Amino acid sequence: MAKKVLGYKELSWVCPNCATRNPGSARVCRACGAPQPDRVEFELEANAALLQDVSAVQAASQGVDIHCPYCGTRNPHGTPQCTRCGGDLSEGALRRAGQVMASAANPPAAAPNSSAPAPQPLSSPAQPVKASAFRPWMALPLLAVLLLCCVVLGMVFFRTETVYGAVSSVAWQRSIEVLTLQAVTREAWRDEVPEQAQTLSCRQEVRRTQQEPAPNAREVCGTPYDVDKGNGYSETQQDCVYEVYDDLCRYSSQEWVVTDEVTLRGEDLSPQWPSLPAESREGSRSESYWVYFDTQKGALTYQPEDAAWFSRFAPGSEWLLSVNGAGQILDVSLP
């Protein structure tokens, strides 16, 4: 998200020595002459306005101020020696900067005040909380039941046995989607409308957002906010994006669409595909196969994966079937 600079505002600070409020540009208190300590934060006045004076804007645009390591005096950015004591500022501490400021009209959430009076108790004493009667051992019967259920399910679905089965009958089904050429109405961006389509109408819509300006784009910005520059001023910023508009069009075109499905069924080992109606086109295909066995466990059903495998199950042929406890055939093989 692009940041837009609207201008600068002068901050203020309160002298801890005499409680005088000073403008941010003042590096020493105007009342008592004490330098601003590095622990004293800048504040944003509720009625602070953007600076108009060229020299003030120039001062605001400078970098973070630095405190002298010898006398604590706040010095302008880039100053090599302290303006008060002449000390070397190469080891000085830069002021904290970059935090979003809160004005007096919109103060930050207040920290807990240790000097605030403690809350008074209600007129009626609080009722004691009744201890829970639950004990861990009470869950043991439920855990036992769950474990038993898991064992039973495991025996049903994972225990297998081998049985002989004779093919009693077979069946198959094959289906094809039927596509017909029809007029359809869709929406697309103008440069994505098919070449042979007929454009019905278009309207301007936001196609994308980006950080840089572009033709046919609208700038959309959030609420301005102020960022402490660490030099007695704040920079007023906005987070902005550019909404790029384009023509979103309704169009009509001839397309092959699914309008029906034809199905053919049989009870032999020669599956066939159904025929399509005239002036239609083939869509997706689907096929299913079933083999029915007579076993000592009763009638069981097996579904081969494809036609080649299905063709081997001639009626009357015998097979070895791997069957689970639920009566499902998991695997088949010749004896």
C-alpha positions in Angstrom: 0.0 0.0 0.0 1.4 3.4 -1.0 2.0 6.1 1.6 1.0 9.6 0.7 2.6 12.5 2.7 0.2 15.3 3.3 2.5 17.6 5.2 3.9 18.2 8.7 2.6 19.4 12.1 4.6 20.8 15.0 4.3 18.7 18.2 4.7 19.8 21.8 6.3 18.6 25.0 5.9 19.3 28.7 8.9 20.3 30.7 9.3 17.9 33.7 11.1 20.6 35.6 8.4 23.4 35.6 5.5 21.8 33.8 5.6 24.4 31.0 4.3 23.2 27.6 6.8 23.9 24.8 6.6 23.7 21.0 8.3 20.7 19.5 10.9 22.9 17.8 12.1 24.2 21.2 15.0 22.0 22.5 15.1 23.7 25.9 12.2 24.9 28.0 11.2 28.5 27.3 10.3 29.1 30.9 13.1 27.6 33.0 15.8 26.9 30.3 16.1 23.2 31.1 16.9 20.9 28.1 14.3 18.4 27.0 15.3 15.0 28.5 15.2 12.0 26.1 12.6 10.4 28.3 10.1 13.1 27.7 7.8 12.3 24.7 6.4 14.6 22.1 2.6 15.1 22.1 0.2 16.0 19.3 -2.2 18.9 20.0 -5.8 18.3 19.1 -6.0 21.5 17.0 -2.5 21.1 15.4 -2.6 22.2 11.7 -0.4 21.4 8.8 2.6 23.7 8.6 2.6 26.4 5.9 5.8 28.3 6.6 8.6 27.1 4.3 11.3 27.3 6.9 9.2 25.3 9.4 8.4 22.7 6.7 12.2 22.5 6.0 12.9 21.9 9.7 10.2 19.3 10.0 11.5 17.3 7.0 14.9 16.8 8.7 16.0 13.5 10.4 15.8 12.4 14.0 17.3 14.6 16.7 20.1 13.3 18.9 20.7 13.8 22.7 24.2 14.7 23.9 25.8 11.9 25.9 27.4 14.5 28.2 24.8 17.1 29.0 21.7 15.5 27.6 20.8 18.5 25.3 18.7 17.7 22.3 20.6 18.6 19.0 19.4 18.8 15.4 19.9 15.8 13.1 23.4 15.8 11.6 25.0 18.0 14.2 28.6 16.8 15.0 29.0 18.6 18.3 26.6 19.5 21.0 25.3 23.1 20.7 25.4 23.5 24.4 28.5 21.9 25.8 30.4 21.2 22.6 30.6 17.4 23.3 31.1 14.8 20.6 27.7 13.5 19.4 29.0 10.4 17.7 27.9 8.4 20.8 24.7 10.3 21.4 21.3 8.6 21.6 18.8 9.2 18.8 15.3 10.0 19.9 12.6 7.4 19.4 10.7 8.0 16.1 8.3 6.3 13.8 5.3 5.7 16.2 1.8 6.8 15.2 0.8 9.8 17.3 -2.5 10.2 19.2 -4.0 13.6 19.6 -5.7 14.9 22.7 -9.0 14.5 20.9 -8.2 10.9 20.2 -5.9 9.8 23.1 -4.4 6.3 23.3 -5.8 3.8 25.7 -4.8 4.9 29.2 -2.4 2.7 31.2 -3.6 1.4 34.5 -3.2 4.0 37.2 -1.7 2.7 40.5 -3.0 5.7 42.4 -6.6 5.2 41.3 -9.0 4.1 44.1 -9.6 0.4 44.4 -13.1 -0.8 43.4 -15.5 -1.1 46.3 -17.1 -4.5 47.0 -20.8 -5.0 46.3 -23.3 -4.6 49.1 -23.9 -8.3 49.2 -21.0 -10.7 49.6 -20.0 -12.8 46.6 -21.3 -16.3 46.6 -18.6 -19.0 46.8 -18.0 -20.9 43.6 -19.2 -24.5 43.9 -16.4 -27.0 43.1 -17.0 -29.3 40.2 -18.0 -32.8 41.2 -16.2 -34.3 38.3 -13.3 -36.6 39.0 -10.9 -38.1 36.3 -11.8 -41.7 37.2 -15.4 -41.0 36.3 -14.4 -41.0 32.6 -13.0 -44.5 32.7 -16.3 -46.2 31.8 -16.8 -43.9 28.8 -13.2 -44.6 27.6 -13.8 -48.3 28.0 -16.9 -48.2 25.9 -15.1 -46.1 23.2 -12.2 -48.6 23.2 -14.7 -51.5 22.8 -16.4 -49.8 19.9 -13.1 -49.3 18.2 -12.2 -53.0 18.6 -15.5 -54.1 17.2 -15.3 -51.8 14.2 -11.8 -52.9 13.6 -12.9 -56.6 13.6 -15.8 -55.8 11.2 -13.9 -53.7 8.7 -10.3 -55.0 8.9 -10.8 -58.7 9.6 -11.0 -60.6 6.3 -11.7 -64.1 5.2 -11.3 -65.9 1.9 -14.4 -67.6 0.4 -15.2 -69.2 -2.9 -17.7 -67.5 -5.2 -19.3 -68.4 -8.5 -20.3 -65.6 -10.9 -24.1 -65.7 -11.1 -24.6 -62.7 -13.4 -23.0 -59.5 -14.6 -24.2 -56.0 -15.5 -22.8 -52.8 -17.0 -23.8 -49.2 -17.7 -22.2 -46.6 -19.9 -23.2 -42.9 -20.2 -22.1 -40.0 -22.4 -22.9 -36.3 -21.9 -24.7 -34.7 -24.9 -23.5 -31.3 -25.9 -25.5 -29.0 -28.2 -24.6 -25.7 -29.7 -26.6 -22.9 -27.9 -26.5 -19.2 -27.4 -25.2 -18.3 -23.9 -24.8 -15.0 -22.2 -21.7 -14.4 -20.1 -19.6 -11.5 -18.6 -15.9 -10.8 -19.2 -13.5 -7.9 -19.4 -13.5 -6.3 -22.8 -10.1 -7.7 -23.8 -11.3 -11.2 -22.8 -14.5 -11.3 -24.8 -14.3 -14.0 -27.5 -13.6 -12.7 -31.0 -16.8 -14.1 -32.5 -19.1 -13.0 -29.6 -21.7 -10.3 -29.8 -21.2 -7.6 -27.1 -24.5 -6.6 -25.5 -23.5 -4.0 -23.0 -20.5 -2.8 -20.9 -20.1 -1.0 -17.6 -17.1 0.4 -15.7 -15.9 -1.8 -12.8 -12.8 -2.0 -10.6 -10.6 -4.6 -12.3 -7.6 -4.4 -9.9 -5.9 -2.3 -7.3 -2.3 -1.2 -7.4 0.1 1.2 -5.6 1.1 3.3 -8.7 -1.1 5.7 -10.6 -2.5 4.5 -14.0 -4.8 5.7 -16.7 -8.5 5.4 -15.8 -7.6 4.8 -12.1 -9.1 6.4 -9.0 -7.1 7.1 -5.9 -8.6 5.7 -2.7 -7.0 6.8 0.6 -7.6 5.9 4.2 -7.9 8.3 7.2 -4.8 10.5 7.7 -2.6 9.8 10.6 0.5 11.4 12.1 3.9 9.7 12.6 6.5 11.1 15.1 9.7 12.1 13.2 11.7 12.4 16.4 12.6 16.0 15.8 9.6 17.9 17.3 7.4 17.4 14.3 5.1 14.7 12.9 4.6 13.7 9.3 0.9 13.4 8.3 0.4 10.4 6.1 -2.3 8.5 4.3 -2.3 4.9 3.0 -3.6 4.9 -0.6 -4.2 2.5 -3.4 -5.3 3.1 -7.0 -8.5 1.4 -8.2 -8.0 0.7 -11.9 -11.3 0.6 -13.9 -12.1 -1.3 -17.0 -15.1 -2.3 -19.1 -16.9 -5.3 -17.8 -19.1 -6.5 -20.7 -22.1 -8.8 -21.2 -21.8 -10.8 -24.4 -23.6 -13.5 -26.3 -21.9 -16.4 -28.0 -22.6 -19.9 -29.4 -21.1 -22.6 -27.2 -21.3 -26.3 -26.8 -23.2 -26.9 -23.5 -24.4 -30.1 -21.7 -28.1 -30.5 -22.4 -28.6 -34.2 -21.8 -27.0 -37.6 -21.1 -27.6 -40.8 -23.0 -27.1 -44.2 -21.2 -26.9 -47.8 -22.3 -27.1 -50.8 -20.0 -26.6 -54.5 -20.5 -26.2 -57.8 -18.7 -23.4 -59.4 -20.7 -19.7 -59.1 -21.1 -19.9 -56.9 -24.2 -20.4 -53.3 -23.0 -21.1 -50.7 -25.7 -21.3 -46.9 -25.8 -24.7 -45.3 -26.6 -25.3 -43.4 -29.8 -25.5 -39.6 -29.7 -28.4 -37.6 -31.2 -27.9 -35.9 -34.5 -26.2 -32.4 -34.5 -24.7 -33.0 -31.1 -21.2 -33.4 -29.7 -19.8 -35.9 -27.2 -19.1 -34.7 -23.6 -17.5 -36.6 -20.8 -18.0 -40.4 -20.5 -18.7 -42.6 -17.4 -18.9 -46.3 -17.0 -19.7 -48.8 -14.2 -19.5 -52.6 -14.0 -21.0 -55.1 -11.6 -20.3 -58.8 -10.9 -22.6 -60.8 -8.7 -21.3 -63.8 -6.8 -23.1 -66.7 -5.1 -21.1 -67.7 -2.0 -21.6 -69.6 1.3 -22.0 -66.1 2.9 -24.9 -65.3 0.4 -25.0 -63.1 -2.6 -22.0 -60.6 -2.9 -21.4 -57.8 -5.4 -18.0 -56.7 -6.8 -17.3 -53.7 -9.1 -14.3 -54.1 -11.5 -12.3 -51.0 -12.3 -12.5 -51.2 -16.1 -13.9 -53.1 -19.0 -10.8 -55.3 -19.5 -11.0 -56.6 -16.0 -14.8 -56.9 -16.2 -14.6 -59.1 -19.3 -12.9 -61.9 -17.3 -15.9 -62.6 -15.1 -17.7 -65.1 -17.3 -21.0 -66.4 -15.7 -20.4 -69.7 -13.9 -16.6 -69.1 -13.4 -15.3 -69.5 -9.8 -13.1 -67.1 -7.9 -11.5 -66.7 -4.5 -12.9 -63.6 -2.8 -11.3 -61.7 0.1 -14.3 -60.4 2.2 -14.3 -58.2 5.3 -16.7 -58.5 8.2 -19.2 -56.1 6.6 -19.5 -58.4 3.6 -17.5 -56.2 1.2 -15.3 -57.8 -1.4 -11.8 -56.3 -1.1 -10.0 -58.5 -3.7 -10.7 -61.3 -6.1 -8.4 -63.9 -7.7 -8.6 -67.1 -9.6 -8.4 -70.3 -7.5 
